């Protein structure tokens, strides 16, 4: 997800939303610590492995762009184009 974001022009200091947002029907990702940090830089979201920020970034990028990057990197398993792909559902 983060590599796809950098490919699309995001920068390490780009702000992401680390807060709960319904992603698909009823899927609401949560952070392991149960807290939302609000706006945080991309580099911090990656370093801290913030699930909500990652899921929101995936929503902005679109699962198809992340899947396409994975395929270019050599992933051969079928990856679903779903929001939960951001957190490893594929």
Order of alpha helices (4+ residues) and beta strands (2+ residues): alpha-beta-beta-alpha-alpha-alpha
